Amino acid sequence: MANGIADADERPPEGLKADAIGFVDALVIGLNATSPAYSIAAVIGPVVVLVGIYAPGVMVASFVPMLLIASAFYYLNRVDQDCGTTFSWVTRAMGPWAGWLGGWAIAMTGVLVVGSLADVAVTFALLAFGLDSWADHAFVRQLLAVLLIIVMTAVCVIGTEVSAKVQNALILAQVACLLAFAVVALYRVYADTGTLGSVTPSIGWLNPFGAGGASLTAALLLGVFIYWGWESAVNLTEEVEHSETAPGKAAVWSTVILLVTYVAVAFAVVAYAGTTFLAENAAEEEFLFALLAGEAMGGWDWVVLLAVSTSALASTQTTIIPASRTALSMARRHALPHHFARINPRFRTPDVSTWWVAGIAIVWYVVVNRISANALFDSLTALSLLIAFYYALTGVACVVYYRRHLTESVHHFLFIGLGPLIGAALLSWLLVESVGDMSDPANSYSGVSWFGLGPPLVIGVGITLTGVVLMVVWRLMAPAFWAERPGVADPDLVHGKES
């Protein structure tokens, strides 16, 4: 026992199934957790409204803090292979109070987004198969979305190997569909056969500062959202072969692959549709791809619709993983009721925490939908607050935990110290900017005031305050976890695990 934290070899034999998946499987899960086709479809219109032809540049700029934080995940995972990731690492470095809040943020992001992802997966699948009337029927669509969440949760419980196989198939379908769209769209641009206001691509589009000002800040917030989720591979660290290095590498590589995908698709979309069409239809969000697919691919538009559907379907499953593993880790350390630490004896997965996450997500999805569809979109907007918070917290924890080793080499200083610190600073800046933006009700989907503020900010602050209250209550009921004290990286671990 070091710093109140059990070493990996002290975990009970009934723990998560070790070596269940390999590096490639972890990489695929990390990619699918970001839901690339859905994410790019949802933000490309609003980003173009903000920065015009410089949308590809925003994809590049948003990538920078993600890569820097991915470096923090990599080096923290090398010294602590715990499925709770941010929760465990922040507790190690900064103490139980900060660690608990980091874990709460991760768990709640899953709750907020799973229902929406399932809704998108169902809607686009219905559109791809020509069942438009079903897609327009709110009750049918929501019922199918709830059933989908239940099915994908069952897949998560049955086993990580099964989950990985499903994810491998979904990522292949998704990437193939996206590439088909990009190739056709760019071909038609250069062949001058486009039906919209096509624009010839330029390398200058990669300049993220082309638009500048407040519009760049707002666009970067959207960019951070589309990269979110890559760390799901690290939440499986206890179940991945070569757990000290493979999950961290999968996280880093997934951000790089996402960068290439997003920039390529952004170039294709902006070039084919032009900024005027994208700006006029930005309110359609992910349905913008449905419009573009019909224009660019004619009768083959179902290919793009299927890409968005499989993207959201894959992410419905993978988004449950970080939340459930974090809850397991917290319960295992007595930061939550021990019931959440239960491991299924047959499948060796955290069945209780997984079903709890799914159940709460279903309730949230149904209840918020009863308020209005815009309220659901507002809850997704609130995600950026939680995402920026726990990513920035992880970056700071990396610097704090390795603080005695940062001056030992240029490598340590740049990749373990300066990089994560800059990433945390950038995300903290975006967090502050987003709070200011969300405080204005006019910037919300609902367009109404909740307590004089925008609904997304109220939702974000409400979730945070709920977490603080629960943390204090649990501290009074079960103080064992709060006896842990922060520490620093062990020199033997740091030098013994150099790459």
KOLDREN-199095 format. One record per residue (C-alpha): residue number from 1; residue in one letter; x, y, z. Coordinates in nm, 3 decimals, decimal comma. Each point is the difference from the previous one (the first is absolute). Example, Ala and Ser with C-alpha at 12.3 -4.5 7.8 and 13.67 -1.06 7.14 Angstrom:
<pts>
PT   num   residuo         X         Y         Z
PT     1         A     1,230    -0,450     0,780
PT     2         S     0,137     0,344    -0,066
</pts>
This chain:
<pts>
PT   num   residuo         X         Y         Z
PT     1         M     0,000     0,000     0,000
PT     2         A     0,153     0,334    -0,109
PT     3         N    -0,163     0,335     0,071
PT     4         G    -0,316    -0,187     0,097
PT     5         I    -0,031    -0,150    -0,347
PT     6         A     0,008    -0,374    -0,063
PT     7         D     0,260    -0,119    -0,249
PT     8         A    -0,118    -0,199    -0,299
PT     9         D     0,131    -0,329     0,143
PT    10         E    -0,211     0,047     0,316
PT    11         R    -0,329     0,004    -0,193
PT    12         P    -0,222    -0,297     0,066
PT    13         P     0,001    -0,281    -0,258
PT    14         E    -0,367     0,062    -0,074
PT    15         G     0,089     0,340    -0,150
PT    16         L    -0,037     0,111    -0,360
PT    17         K     0,116    -0,246    -0,264
PT    18         A     0,366     0,064    -0,072
PT    19         D     0,137    -0,011    -0,358
PT    20         A    -0,352    -0,019    -0,143
PT    21         I     0,084     0,222    -0,298
PT    22         G     0,308     0,126    -0,183
PT    23         F     0,135     0,336    -0,115
PT    24         V    -0,200     0,013    -0,324
PT    25         D    -0,325    -0,078     0,182
PT    26         A     0,074     0,275     0,252
PT    27         L     0,080     0,243    -0,281
PT    28         V    -0,328    -0,077    -0,176
PT    29         I    -0,198     0,046     0,321
PT    30         G     0,170     0,335     0,055
PT    31         L    -0,089     0,109    -0,354
PT    32         N    -0,358    -0,116     0,018
PT    33         A    -0,054     0,168     0,336
PT    34         T     0,044     0,336    -0,173
PT    35         S    -0,271    -0,092    -0,253
PT    36         P     0,195     0,164    -0,287
PT    37         A    -0,269    -0,004    -0,271
PT    38         Y    -0,268     0,130     0,235
PT    39         S     0,232     0,255     0,158
PT    40         I     0,122     0,154    -0,324
PT    41         A    -0,354     0,001    -0,138
PT    42         A    -0,131     0,177     0,309
PT    43         V     0,259     0,279     0,012
PT    44         I     0,113     0,070    -0,356
PT    45         G    -0,293     0,234    -0,072
PT    46         P     0,028     0,207     0,319
PT    47         V     0,380     0,017    -0,037
PT    48         V    -0,033     0,132    -0,356
PT    49         V    -0,246     0,262     0,123
PT    50         L     0,268     0,115     0,246
PT    51         V     0,320    -0,019    -0,206
PT    52         G    -0,104    -0,063    -0,362
PT    53         I     0,254    -0,178    -0,219
PT    54         Y     0,241    -0,030     0,294
PT    55         A    -0,199    -0,290     0,149
PT    56         P     0,280    -0,252    -0,077
PT    57         G     0,242     0,228     0,187
PT    58         V    -0,225    -0,008     0,306
PT    59         M     0,015    -0,381    -0,010
PT    60         V     0,380     0,028     0,014
PT    61         A     0,001     0,261     0,280
PT    62         S    -0,246    -0,202     0,211
PT    63         F     0,227    -0,301    -0,037
PT    64         V     0,289     0,170     0,184
PT    65         P    -0,140    -0,005     0,357
PT    66         M    -0,134    -0,351    -0,059
PT    67         L     0,343    -0,130    -0,096
PT    68         L     0,162     0,171     0,299
PT    69         I    -0,255    -0,149     0,240
PT    70         A     0,038    -0,339    -0,171
PT    71         S     0,367     0,022     0,097
PT    72         A    -0,105     0,046     0,363
PT    73         F    -0,225    -0,306    -0,024
PT    74         Y     0,289    -0,201    -0,146
PT    75         Y     0,250     0,082     0,274
PT    76         L    -0,246    -0,027     0,287
PT    77         N    -0,115    -0,338    -0,128
PT    78         R     0,362    -0,121     0,003
PT    79         V     0,015     0,033     0,380
PT    80         D    -0,361    -0,082     0,084
PT    81         Q    -0,198    -0,245    -0,216
PT    82         D    -0,335     0,067     0,161
PT    83         C    -0,327    -0,007    -0,197
PT    84         G    -0,108     0,313     0,188
PT    85         T     0,264     0,205    -0,190
PT    86         T    -0,055     0,366     0,095
PT    87         F    -0,162    -0,091     0,332
PT    88         S     0,289    -0,220     0,108
PT    89         W     0,278     0,221    -0,136
PT    90         V    -0,133     0,327     0,141
PT    91         T    -0,051    -0,170     0,338
PT    92         R     0,362    -0,114    -0,009
PT    93         A     0,132     0,342    -0,092
PT    94         M    -0,240     0,251     0,154
PT    95         G    -0,202    -0,184     0,263
PT    96         P    -0,344    -0,161     0,036
PT    97         W    -0,218     0,312    -0,033
PT    98         A     0,131     0,096    -0,343
PT    99         G     0,011    -0,367    -0,103
PT   100         W    -0,364    -0,058     0,093
PT   101         L    -0,117     0,301    -0,202
PT   102         G     0,202    -0,118    -0,300
PT   103         G    -0,164    -0,341     0,019
PT   104         W    -0,345     0,156     0,035
PT   105         A     0,057     0,211    -0,312
PT   106         I     0,093    -0,306    -0,208
PT   107         A    -0,298    -0,201     0,123
PT   108         M    -0,244     0,281    -0,074
PT   109         T     0,125     0,062    -0,354
PT   110         G    -0,108    -0,354    -0,083
PT   111         V    -0,341     0,054     0,156
PT   112         L    -0,056     0,322    -0,196
PT   113         V     0,097    -0,126    -0,344
PT   114         V    -0,098    -0,368    -0,030
PT   115         G    -0,370     0,066    -0,066
PT   116         S     0,073     0,258    -0,266
PT   117         L     0,244    -0,232    -0,177
PT   118         A    -0,255    -0,281    -0,002
PT   119         D    -0,260     0,242    -0,138
PT   120         V     0,230     0,101    -0,285
PT   121         A     0,091    -0,364    -0,074
PT   122         V    -0,367    -0,096    -0,025
PT   123         T    -0,103     0,307    -0,201
PT   124         F     0,268    -0,035    -0,265
PT   125         A    -0,050    -0,375    -0,029
PT   126         L    -0,371     0,059    -0,065
PT   127         L     0,082     0,266    -0,259
PT   128         A     0,257    -0,227    -0,168
PT   129         F    -0,264    -0,271    -0,041
PT   130         G    -0,265     0,241    -0,124
PT   131         L    -0,210    -0,006     0,316
PT   132         D    -0,030     0,377     0,021
PT   133         S    -0,345    -0,008     0,162
PT   134         W     0,135    -0,210     0,286
PT   135         A     0,289     0,245     0,046
PT   136         D    -0,248     0,287     0,024
PT   137         H    -0,209    -0,178     0,265
PT   138         A     0,142     0,108     0,337
PT   139         F    -0,141    -0,292     0,203
PT   140         V     0,123    -0,267    -0,243
PT   141         R     0,343     0,159    -0,028
PT   142         Q     0,042     0,037     0,376
PT   143         L    -0,122    -0,352     0,069
PT   144         L     0,250    -0,142    -0,248
PT   145         A     0,274     0,215     0,153
PT   146         V    -0,072    -0,137     0,349
PT   147         L     0,000    -0,357    -0,133
PT   148         L     0,331     0,069    -0,175
PT   149         I     0,158     0,126     0,323
PT   150         I    -0,112    -0,320     0,175
PT   151         V     0,144    -0,220    -0,276
PT   152         M     0,334     0,182    -0,013
PT   153         T     0,025    -0,006     0,380
PT   154         A    -0,053    -0,376    -0,008
PT   155         V     0,285    -0,028    -0,252
PT   156         C     0,224     0,194     0,239
PT   157         V    -0,091    -0,234     0,286
PT   158         I     0,039    -0,321    -0,199
PT   159         G     0,367     0,073    -0,051
PT   160         T     0,271     0,234    -0,121
PT   161         E     0,099    -0,241    -0,279
PT   162         V    -0,354     0,004    -0,141
PT   163         S    -0,009     0,378     0,030
PT   164         A     0,328     0,027    -0,190
PT   165         K    -0,122    -0,223    -0,284
PT   166         V    -0,316     0,208    -0,037
PT   167         Q     0,209     0,318     0,002
PT   168         N     0,239    -0,132    -0,266
PT   169         A    -0,289    -0,064    -0,237
PT   170         L    -0,159     0,337     0,067
PT   171         I     0,318     0,202    -0,051
PT   172         L     0,066    -0,170    -0,335
PT   173         A    -0,352     0,081    -0,120
PT   174         Q     0,026     0,355     0,126
PT   175         V     0,340     0,084    -0,149
PT   176         A    -0,086    -0,163    -0,333
PT   177         C    -0,318     0,207    -0,027
PT   178         L     0,175     0,324     0,096
PT   179         L     0,281    -0,055    -0,247
PT   180         A    -0,249    -0,082    -0,276
PT   181         F    -0,177     0,329     0,064
PT   182         A     0,324     0,202     0,012
PT   183         V     0,133    -0,153    -0,322
PT   184         V    -0,325     0,052    -0,191
PT   185         A    -0,041     0,357     0,128
PT   186         L     0,356     0,105    -0,089
PT   187         Y    -0,018    -0,172    -0,339
PT   188         R    -0,315     0,194    -0,085
PT   189         V     0,164     0,325     0,111
PT   190         Y     0,296    -0,047    -0,234
PT   191         A    -0,221    -0,136    -0,278
PT   192         D    -0,224     0,306     0,042
PT   193         T    -0,312    -0,215     0,026
PT   194         G    -0,111     0,111     0,345
PT   195         T    -0,356     0,116     0,058
PT   196         L     0,085     0,257     0,268
PT   197         G     0,237     0,296     0,029
PT   198         S     0,323    -0,198    -0,023
PT   199         V     0,330     0,161     0,100
PT   200         T     0,344    -0,120    -0,108
PT   201         P     0,193    -0,121     0,307
PT   202         S     0,301     0,200     0,116
PT   203         I     0,282    -0,073     0,243
PT   204         G    -0,086     0,335     0,160
PT   205         W    -0,313    -0,160     0,146
PT   206         L     0,227    -0,162     0,259
PT   207         N     0,067     0,339     0,162
PT   208         P    -0,207    -0,010     0,322
PT   209         F     0,050     0,373     0,058
PT   210         G    -0,145     0,103    -0,334
PT   211         A    -0,328     0,111     0,158
PT   212         G     0,139     0,101     0,340
PT   213         G    -0,183     0,167     0,287
PT   214         A    -0,288    -0,141     0,203
PT   215         S    -0,112    -0,219    -0,289
PT   216         L     0,323    -0,199     0,027
PT   217         T    -0,057    -0,063     0,371
PT   218         A    -0,353    -0,128    -0,059
PT   219         A     0,119    -0,221    -0,287
PT   220         L     0,277    -0,147     0,218
PT   221         L    -0,258    -0,096     0,261
PT   222         L    -0,183    -0,200    -0,266
PT   223         G     0,330    -0,148    -0,114
PT   224         V     0,082    -0,127     0,349
PT   225         F    -0,337    -0,174     0,011
PT   226         I     0,062    -0,202    -0,318
PT   227         Y     0,330    -0,137     0,133
PT   228         W    -0,145    -0,095     0,340
PT   229         G    -0,010    -0,372     0,076
PT   230         W     0,341    -0,120    -0,119
PT   231         E     0,099    -0,088     0,359
PT   232         S    -0,250    -0,288     0,014
PT   233         A     0,288    -0,229    -0,093
PT   234         V     0,179     0,096     0,322
PT   235         N    -0,309    -0,084     0,208
PT   236         L     0,054    -0,357    -0,122
PT   237         T     0,362     0,000     0,119
PT   238         E    -0,055    -0,292     0,240
PT   239         E    -0,144    -0,206    -0,286
PT   240         V     0,256     0,080    -0,273
PT   241         E     0,317    -0,194    -0,077
PT   242         H     0,317     0,189     0,098
PT   243         S    -0,209     0,226     0,221
PT   244         E     0,292     0,226     0,096
PT   245         T     0,045     0,136    -0,352
PT   246         A    -0,264    -0,124    -0,249
PT   247         P    -0,304     0,196     0,130
PT   248         G     0,194     0,326     0,016
PT   249         K     0,137    -0,050    -0,350
PT   250         A    -0,350    -0,082    -0,126
PT   251         A    -0,126     0,329     0,147
PT   252         V     0,276     0,203    -0,167
PT   253         W    -0,036    -0,172    -0,337
PT   254         S    -0,378     0,033     0,003
PT   255         T     0,031     0,380     0,025
PT   256         V     0,237     0,001    -0,300
PT   257         I    -0,230    -0,219    -0,211
PT   258         L    -0,295     0,218     0,094
PT   259         L     0,194     0,309    -0,111
PT   260         V     0,060    -0,147    -0,346
PT   261         T    -0,363    -0,113    -0,032
PT   262         Y    -0,151     0,330     0,113
PT   263         V     0,225     0,216    -0,216
PT   264         A    -0,064    -0,215    -0,310
PT   265         V    -0,377     0,001     0,044
PT   266         A    -0,003     0,372     0,085
PT   267         F     0,186     0,076    -0,324
PT   268         A    -0,246    -0,213    -0,199
PT   269         V    -0,311     0,152     0,159
PT   270         V     0,111     0,363    -0,027
PT   271         A     0,130    -0,047    -0,355
PT   272         Y    -0,314    -0,170    -0,128
PT   273         A    -0,271     0,195     0,180
PT   274         G     0,163     0,339     0,035
PT   275         T    -0,035     0,225     0,303
PT   276         T    -0,336     0,151    -0,097
PT   277         F    -0,189    -0,331    -0,011
PT   278         L     0,164    -0,124     0,321
PT   279         A    -0,077     0,323     0,185
PT   280         E    -0,362     0,005    -0,116
PT   281         N    -0,053    -0,359     0,116
PT   282         A     0,217     0,002     0,314
PT   283         A    -0,306    -0,039     0,223
PT   284         E    -0,053    -0,346    -0,149
PT   285         E     0,320    -0,116     0,180
PT   286         E     0,051    -0,375    -0,058
PT   287         F    -0,287    -0,002    -0,252
PT   288         L     0,217     0,225    -0,216
PT   289         F     0,180    -0,315    -0,113
PT   290         A    -0,331    -0,144    -0,113
PT   291         L    -0,049     0,305    -0,224
PT   292         L     0,356    -0,014    -0,131
PT   293         A    -0,020    -0,373    -0,063
PT   294         G    -0,305     0,045    -0,219
PT   295         E     0,170     0,279    -0,196
PT   296         A     0,340    -0,165    -0,045
PT   297         M    -0,089    -0,370    -0,029
PT   298         G    -0,354    -0,007    -0,131
PT   299         G    -0,156    -0,342     0,054
PT   300         W     0,304    -0,107     0,199
PT   301         D    -0,071     0,247     0,278
PT   302         W    -0,078    -0,292     0,231
PT   303         V     0,378    -0,058     0,020
PT   304         V     0,053     0,323     0,192
PT   305         L    -0,316    -0,048     0,205
PT   306         L     0,128    -0,343     0,099
PT   307         A     0,339     0,149     0,093
PT   308         V    -0,160     0,241     0,247
PT   309         S    -0,225    -0,277     0,136
PT   310         T     0,285    -0,246     0,058
PT   311         S     0,209     0,280     0,149
PT   312         A    -0,265     0,084     0,259
PT   313         L    -0,073    -0,371     0,057
PT   314         A     0,364    -0,074     0,075
PT   315         S     0,030     0,299     0,229
PT   316         T    -0,318    -0,099     0,187
PT   317         Q     0,187    -0,308     0,115
PT   318         T     0,348     0,143     0,052
PT   319         T    -0,122     0,306     0,194
PT   320         I    -0,140    -0,232     0,266
PT   321         I     0,348    -0,144     0,059
PT   322         P     0,176     0,302     0,162
PT   323         A    -0,297     0,076     0,225
PT   324         S    -0,043    -0,360     0,118
PT   325         R     0,373    -0,064     0,052
PT   326         T     0,037     0,327     0,189
PT   327         A    -0,291    -0,092     0,228
PT   328         L     0,162    -0,342     0,056
PT   329         S     0,333     0,158     0,091
PT   330         M    -0,165     0,248     0,237
PT   331         A    -0,197    -0,273     0,175
PT   332         R     0,308    -0,222     0,025
PT   333         R     0,174     0,282     0,185
PT   334         H    -0,305     0,067     0,224
PT   335         A    -0,077     0,331    -0,172
PT   336         L    -0,343    -0,142    -0,096
PT   337         P    -0,216    -0,277     0,150
PT   338         H     0,176    -0,334    -0,034
PT   339         H    -0,293    -0,141    -0,200
PT   340         F     0,133     0,184    -0,308
PT   341         A     0,325    -0,197     0,022
PT   342         R    -0,169    -0,332    -0,078
PT   343         I     0,164    -0,201    -0,279
PT   344         N    -0,212    -0,249    -0,189
PT   345         P     0,150    -0,342     0,089
PT   346         R    -0,065    -0,139    -0,348
PT   347         F     0,089     0,290    -0,229
PT   348         R     0,238     0,182     0,239
PT   349         T    -0,143     0,339    -0,089
PT   350         P    -0,146     0,265     0,236
PT   351         D    -0,363    -0,096    -0,055
PT   352         V    -0,157     0,201     0,283
PT   353         S     0,170     0,331    -0,083
PT   354         T    -0,061    -0,055    -0,373
PT   355         W    -0,374    -0,053     0,044
PT   356         W    -0,022     0,291     0,241
PT   357         V     0,162     0,234    -0,252
PT   358         A    -0,236    -0,122    -0,272
PT   359         G    -0,305     0,027     0,225
PT   360         I     0,074     0,357     0,106
PT   361         A     0,079     0,093    -0,362
PT   362         I    -0,338    -0,138    -0,113
PT   363         V    -0,185     0,193     0,269
PT   364         W     0,186     0,319    -0,092
PT   365         Y    -0,072    -0,048    -0,371
PT   366         V    -0,372    -0,065     0,050
PT   367         V    -0,057     0,273     0,258
PT   368         V     0,190     0,271    -0,188
PT   369         N    -0,178    -0,095    -0,323
PT   370         R    -0,329     0,049     0,179
PT   371         I     0,109     0,359     0,071
PT   372         S     0,099     0,062    -0,362
PT   373         A     0,239    -0,120    -0,269
PT   374         N     0,188     0,327     0,042
PT   375         A     0,052    -0,076     0,368
PT   376         L     0,177    -0,321    -0,104
PT   377         F     0,228     0,200    -0,231
PT   378         D     0,067     0,244     0,286
PT   379         S     0,110    -0,290     0,221
PT   380         L     0,248    -0,101    -0,270
PT   381         T     0,135     0,355    -0,012
PT   382         A     0,061    -0,025     0,376
PT   383         L     0,235    -0,291    -0,074
PT   384         S     0,277     0,239    -0,101
PT   385         L     0,022     0,127     0,358
PT   386         L     0,050    -0,348     0,146
PT   387         I     0,235    -0,110    -0,279
PT   388         A     0,225     0,305     0,030
PT   389         F     0,001    -0,038     0,378
PT   390         Y     0,117    -0,359     0,028
PT   391         Y     0,242     0,022    -0,292
PT   392         A     0,163     0,311     0,151
PT   393         L     0,004    -0,166     0,343
PT   394         T     0,184    -0,299    -0,148
PT   395         G     0,259     0,223    -0,162
PT   396         V     0,069     0,178     0,329
PT   397         A     0,012    -0,333     0,188
PT   398         C     0,269    -0,126    -0,239
PT   399         V     0,221     0,301     0,071
PT   400         V    -0,060    -0,018     0,374
PT   401         Y     0,060    -0,373     0,028
PT   402         Y     0,324     0,008    -0,202
PT   403         R     0,117     0,333     0,142
PT   404         R     0,325    -0,137     0,146
PT   405         H     0,103    -0,149    -0,332
PT   406         L    -0,079     0,273    -0,251
PT   407         T     0,351     0,147    -0,002
PT   408         E     0,176    -0,334    -0,040
PT   409         S    -0,009     0,018    -0,378
PT   410         V    -0,129     0,212    -0,287
PT   411         H    -0,239    -0,284    -0,084
PT   412         H    -0,155     0,006     0,348
PT   413         F    -0,028     0,378     0,001
PT   414         L    -0,170     0,021    -0,340
PT   415         F    -0,224    -0,307    -0,012
PT   416         I    -0,084    -0,058     0,367
PT   417         G     0,014     0,358     0,124
PT   418         L    -0,036     0,285    -0,249
PT   419         G    -0,224    -0,179    -0,251
PT   420         P    -0,272    -0,114     0,246
PT   421         L     0,020     0,336     0,178
PT   422         I    -0,060     0,193    -0,322
PT   423         G    -0,282    -0,238    -0,090
PT   424         A    -0,160     0,056     0,341
PT   425         A     0,040     0,379    -0,034
PT   426         L    -0,163     0,002    -0,344
PT   427         L    -0,293    -0,208     0,121
PT   428         S    -0,037     0,215     0,312
PT   429         W    -0,017     0,307    -0,223
PT   430         L    -0,265    -0,167    -0,216
PT   431         L    -0,188    -0,098     0,317
PT   432         V    -0,013     0,361     0,117
PT   433         E    -0,100     0,120    -0,347
PT   434         S    -0,276    -0,260    -0,023
PT   435         V    -0,141     0,103     0,339
PT   436         G    -0,029     0,356    -0,125
PT   437         D    -0,158    -0,111    -0,325
PT   438         M    -0,249    -0,236     0,166
PT   439         S    -0,110     0,262     0,251
PT   440         D    -0,191     0,174    -0,279
PT   441         P    -0,336    -0,175    -0,060
PT   442         A     0,009     0,117    -0,362
PT   443         N     0,289    -0,238    -0,065
PT   444         S    -0,198    -0,308     0,103
PT   445         Y    -0,215    -0,224    -0,218
PT   446         S    -0,302     0,067     0,216
PT   447         G     0,051     0,375    -0,016
PT   448         V    -0,159     0,038     0,343
PT   449         S     0,132     0,109     0,337
PT   450         W     0,043    -0,235     0,295
PT   451         F     0,064     0,202     0,317
PT   452         G     0,118     0,285    -0,220
PT   453         L     0,261    -0,216    -0,172
PT   454         G     0,023    -0,222    -0,307
PT   455         P    -0,129    -0,358     0,052
PT   456         P     0,338    -0,165    -0,089
PT   457         L     0,178     0,193     0,276
PT   458         V    -0,275    -0,080     0,250
PT   459         I     0,024    -0,370    -0,090
PT   460         G     0,380     0,001     0,028
PT   461         V     0,006     0,185     0,330
PT   462         G    -0,289    -0,210     0,132
PT   463         I     0,183    -0,324    -0,074
PT   464         T     0,316     0,134     0,163
PT   465         L    -0,183     0,112     0,315
PT   466         T    -0,181    -0,333     0,019
PT   467         G     0,338    -0,171    -0,008
PT   468         V     0,133     0,223     0,277
PT   469         V    -0,302    -0,076     0,221
PT   470         L     0,029    -0,376    -0,059
PT   471         M     0,373     0,015     0,067
PT   472         V    -0,049     0,176     0,333
PT   473         V    -0,278    -0,241     0,103
PT   474         W     0,214    -0,303    -0,086
PT   475         R     0,296     0,154     0,180
PT   476         L    -0,212     0,014     0,318
PT   477         M    -0,139    -0,352    -0,048
PT   478         A     0,319    -0,180    -0,107
PT   479         P     0,316     0,203     0,070
PT   480         A     0,252    -0,275    -0,089
PT   481         F     0,076     0,129    -0,350
PT   482         W     0,072     0,350     0,128
PT   483         A     0,282    -0,134     0,216
PT   484         E     0,212    -0,041    -0,315
PT   485         R     0,281     0,251    -0,046
PT   486         P     0,150     0,127    -0,326
PT   487         G     0,348    -0,110    -0,096
PT   488         V     0,259     0,027    -0,276
PT   489         A     0,119    -0,234    -0,272
PT   490         D     0,233    -0,275     0,123
PT   491         P     0,349     0,046    -0,156
PT   492         D     0,023    -0,373    -0,067
PT   493         L    -0,326     0,007    -0,191
PT   494         V     0,097     0,307    -0,199
PT   495         H     0,345    -0,122    -0,102
PT   496         G    -0,092    -0,366    -0,020
PT   497         K    -0,278     0,061    -0,252
PT   498         E     0,166     0,243    -0,236
PT   499         S    -0,088    -0,053    -0,362
</pts>
